[in-house]
Amino acid sequence: MKTIRIGTRDSQLAMWQAEWVKSKLEMFYPEGKFELVSMKTKGDKILDVPLSKIGDKGLFTKELEQGLLDDELDMAVHSLKDMPTVLPKGLMISTFCEREEPRDVFLSKTGVLLEELPSGAIIGTSSLRRKAQLKHYRPDLKFMDLRGNLQTRWKKLQESEMDGIVLAAAGVKRLGWEKRITQILPEDLMLSAVGQGSVAIEIVERRSDIQKLLSPLNDIATEQAVRAERALMRKLEGGCQVPIGALARVINGQIILRGMVASLDGTRLIKAEAQGLDPETVGNEVANRLIALGANDILAEIR
């Protein structure tokens, strides 16, 4: 068996995810040889500009995808929430690993809960989705743009005037930072990014050998949930940098999907929900309900 090259970004969290995939493959294939190949992406290099101002087509994936197409990599490990809903020609997601906690968490500098913060408190986040929902919940809060890896963000919280930061629970847990979490934000307050908490593995479509190799890592419930979320995003023609939230769960075989679109100032926030058996159908149904409530008008203003 030739050495299988696993592509990853070089941040600590991305390396953790790729190491996790590598360890699972080594467990299933003890005779196999697997090596990590790390790369910096455009999103890793530009840290002084909010993501919404750079454009988000493949911001954290393009270099890895080129590595796949150039046959420098056999697979690429991504955070699914970083992946565009339309992939480059010739590539596919072969594997959706079992999802970690998909919600967002609040890390407070002083241990104060989000609802207990004083008026005018400053929250660190560059996510338009998080800002819009927080502004809707508490219009009195202020915001400071926050980019960089999780270590950088935690350091900035300690050294700045920020009162707290909002991060994806999955990344915080994967780095072993559970004790730093002040609270998990409930879905009614903060709907997650599409695909949040799921590690996805991308391959070249014709590599049926790699797809077969990865099949033991695929989690069906996760795949159904995130495919529904991505169908919603695709229908709304959204990207990572628009205030769209979605979270699906599979309960007794039914996919239950909640979706949200908000204006940048948080004054308009619409939600819809649907359930069913087919991910694409459920995702499109929620998207159509959001459109009927005015989602396209809100998104057109933002664009």
C-alpha positions in Angstrom: 0.0 0.0 0.0 1.5 3.3 -1.0 1.7 6.2 1.4 -1.6 8.1 1.5 -1.2 11.9 1.7 -3.7 13.7 3.9 -3.9 17.5 3.2 -4.7 20.0 6.0 -4.4 23.6 6.9 -1.5 24.2 9.3 -3.5 25.7 12.2 -3.5 23.8 15.5 -7.2 23.0 15.2 -6.9 21.9 11.6 -3.9 19.7 12.4 -5.9 18.2 15.3 -8.7 17.2 12.9 -6.3 15.8 10.3 -4.4 13.8 13.1 -7.8 12.5 14.2 -8.6 11.3 10.7 -5.1 9.8 10.4 -5.4 7.9 13.7 -8.8 6.5 12.6 -7.4 5.3 9.3 -4.4 3.7 11.1 -6.8 1.9 13.4 -8.8 0.5 10.4 -5.7 -0.2 8.3 -2.8 -1.1 10.6 -0.7 -2.0 7.5 -1.3 1.4 5.8 1.0 4.3 5.6 -0.5 7.8 6.1 1.2 11.2 6.2 0.0 14.7 6.8 0.7 17.5 4.3 0.0 20.9 5.8 -0.6 24.1 3.8 -1.4 27.7 4.4 -4.6 29.0 2.7 -5.5 32.5 1.7 -7.7 32.8 4.8 -4.8 31.9 7.0 -2.5 34.5 5.5 -4.9 37.5 5.5 -5.6 38.1 9.2 -6.1 41.9 9.3 -9.2 42.1 7.2 -12.7 40.8 8.1 -13.6 37.7 6.1 -16.7 39.4 4.8 -14.6 41.9 3.0 -12.2 39.3 1.3 -14.9 37.2 -0.3 -15.3 33.6 0.7 -15.1 31.3 -2.3 -12.7 28.7 -1.1 -10.9 31.0 1.3 -9.8 28.1 3.5 -10.0 25.3 1.0 -8.7 26.4 -2.5 -5.0 25.5 -2.0 -5.9 22.1 -0.6 -8.3 21.5 -3.5 -5.6 22.4 -6.0 -3.4 19.9 -4.3 -6.0 17.2 -4.9 -6.5 18.2 -8.5 -2.7 18.2 -9.1 -2.4 14.7 -7.5 -0.2 16.1 -4.7 -2.8 14.9 -2.1 -5.0 11.8 -1.8 -7.5 13.5 0.5 -8.1 16.8 2.2 -9.5 17.3 5.7 -11.7 20.4 6.2 -14.0 21.9 8.7 -17.2 21.5 6.7 -18.4 25.0 7.6 -15.4 26.4 5.6 -16.4 24.6 2.4 -18.5 26.3 -0.4 -21.7 24.5 -1.2 -20.6 24.1 -4.9 -17.2 22.4 -5.2 -14.7 22.7 -8.0 -15.3 20.3 -10.9 -13.9 16.9 -10.4 -14.0 17.0 -6.5 -16.5 15.6 -4.0 -17.0 15.2 -0.3 -16.6 11.5 0.3 -16.9 11.5 4.1 -18.8 13.3 6.8 -17.2 12.4 10.1 -19.4 12.2 13.2 -20.4 15.6 14.3 -19.1 17.3 17.5 -21.3 19.7 19.4 -22.6 22.0 16.6 -23.6 25.1 18.6 -21.6 28.3 19.5 -20.2 29.0 22.9 -19.6 32.3 24.8 -16.2 32.7 26.5 -16.4 35.5 29.0 -13.4 37.3 30.4 -14.8 37.5 33.9 -17.2 34.5 33.9 -20.3 36.7 33.5 -23.0 35.2 31.3 -24.0 36.9 28.0 -27.3 38.1 29.4 -25.6 39.6 32.5 -23.1 41.7 30.5 -23.5 45.5 31.1 -24.9 47.7 28.4 -22.2 48.6 25.9 -20.1 45.5 26.6 -17.8 44.5 23.7 -18.0 41.1 22.1 -15.2 39.8 19.8 -16.3 38.1 16.6 -15.9 38.7 12.8 -18.8 36.5 11.9 -21.7 38.4 10.4 -24.0 35.5 11.4 -23.0 35.8 15.1 -23.1 39.6 15.1 -26.6 39.8 13.5 -28.1 37.3 16.0 -26.4 38.9 19.0 -27.6 42.4 17.9 -31.1 41.0 17.6 -30.9 39.6 21.1 -29.1 42.6 22.7 -29.0 45.8 20.5 -26.9 47.4 23.3 -23.8 45.3 22.7 -20.8 46.5 20.8 -18.5 44.4 18.6 -14.8 44.1 17.8 -13.5 42.2 14.8 -11.6 39.1 15.8 -9.6 36.9 13.4 -6.9 34.3 13.8 -6.7 30.8 15.2 -8.3 30.0 18.6 -5.1 30.6 20.6 -4.8 34.1 19.0 -8.4 34.9 19.8 -8.1 33.8 23.4 -5.0 35.9 23.8 -6.7 38.9 22.3 -9.6 38.5 24.7 -7.2 38.6 27.7 -5.2 41.6 26.4 -8.0 43.8 25.0 -11.1 45.7 26.2 -13.3 42.8 25.0 -15.7 41.4 27.5 -16.1 38.1 25.8 -15.8 36.2 22.5 -18.1 33.7 20.6 -16.5 30.6 19.1 -17.7 27.3 17.7 -18.1 24.8 20.5 -16.5 22.0 18.4 -13.1 23.7 18.0 -13.0 24.7 21.7 -13.8 21.1 22.8 -11.3 19.6 20.3 -8.5 21.7 21.8 -9.5 20.6 25.3 -10.7 24.1 26.4 -14.0 23.0 28.0 -13.2 24.8 31.2 -12.9 28.1 29.4 -16.6 27.9 28.2 -18.9 30.2 30.1 -22.0 29.0 28.4 -23.3 27.1 25.3 -25.6 29.5 23.4 -29.0 28.0 22.9 -30.4 27.5 19.3 -33.2 30.0 19.9 -30.6 32.7 20.5 -27.8 31.6 18.1 -28.3 29.2 15.1 -25.0 27.7 14.0 -23.1 28.1 10.7 -24.0 25.5 8.1 -22.0 22.3 8.7 -20.5 23.6 12.0 -18.9 20.8 14.1 -18.5 18.4 11.2 -15.1 17.3 9.7 -15.4 16.6 6.0 -13.0 14.8 3.8 -12.7 15.9 0.2 -11.3 13.7 -2.6 -11.1 13.6 -6.4 -14.3 12.0 -7.8 -12.5 9.3 -9.8 -10.6 8.1 -6.7 -13.0 5.2 -5.9 -10.0 3.6 -4.0 -9.8 6.5 -1.6 -13.6 6.6 -1.2 -13.7 3.0 -0.3 -10.8 3.5 2.1 -12.7 6.3 3.9 -16.1 4.6 4.1 -15.7 3.4 7.7 -15.3 7.0 8.8 -18.6 8.2 7.4 -21.4 8.9 9.8 -24.9 8.6 8.2 -26.8 10.8 10.6 -24.2 13.6 10.3 -24.2 13.3 6.5 -28.0 13.6 6.4 -28.1 16.6 8.7 -25.3 18.6 7.1 -26.5 17.8 3.5 -29.9 19.4 4.5 -28.1 22.5 5.9 -26.0 22.8 2.7 -29.0 22.4 0.5 -30.6 25.4 2.3 -27.4 27.4 1.9 -27.2 26.5 -1.8 -30.8 27.5 -2.5 -30.3 30.9 -0.8 -27.0 31.3 -2.7 -25.3 32.2 0.6 -21.7 31.8 1.6 -19.8 31.7 4.9 -19.9 35.5 5.2 -23.7 36.2 5.2 -26.0 36.1 8.2 -27.5 32.7 7.5 -27.7 30.1 10.2 -28.9 26.5 10.0 -29.0 23.4 12.2 -30.4 20.0 11.4 -30.8 17.0 13.7 -31.8 13.5 12.8 -34.4 12.2 15.3 -36.1 8.7 14.8 -35.0 8.8 11.1 -36.5 12.3 10.5 -34.3 15.2 9.5 -35.5 18.3 11.4 -34.0 21.5 10.1 -34.2 25.0 11.4 -32.9 28.0 9.3 -32.4 31.7 10.0 -31.6 34.8 7.9 -30.9 38.2 9.5 -30.1 41.7 8.5 -26.7 43.0 9.5 -28.1 45.3 12.2 -30.2 42.5 13.6 -33.5 44.4 13.4 -34.9 41.8 10.9 -34.5 38.1 11.8 -36.6 35.4 10.2 -36.7 31.7 11.0 -38.3 28.7 9.4 -38.4 24.9 10.1 -39.2 21.7 8.2 -38.7 18.0 8.5 -38.6 15.0 6.3 -36.6 12.1 5.1 -34.6 13.5 2.2 -31.8 16.1 3.0 -32.2 18.1 -0.3 -36.0 18.2 0.0 -35.9 19.4 3.6 -33.2 22.0 2.9 -35.0 23.4 -0.1 -38.3 23.5 1.9 -36.8 25.6 4.7 -35.1 27.9 2.2 -38.4 28.4 0.3 -40.1 29.2 3.6 -37.4 31.7 4.4 -37.7 33.3 0.9 -41.5 33.6 1.4 -40.7 35.5 4.7 -38.4 37.9 2.8 -35.0 36.3 3.0 -34.0 37.3 -0.6 -34.7 41.0 0.2 -32.5 40.9 3.3 -29.7 39.1 1.5 -29.9 41.4 -1.6 -29.4 44.4 0.7 -26.3 42.8 2.3 -24.8 41.8 -1.1 
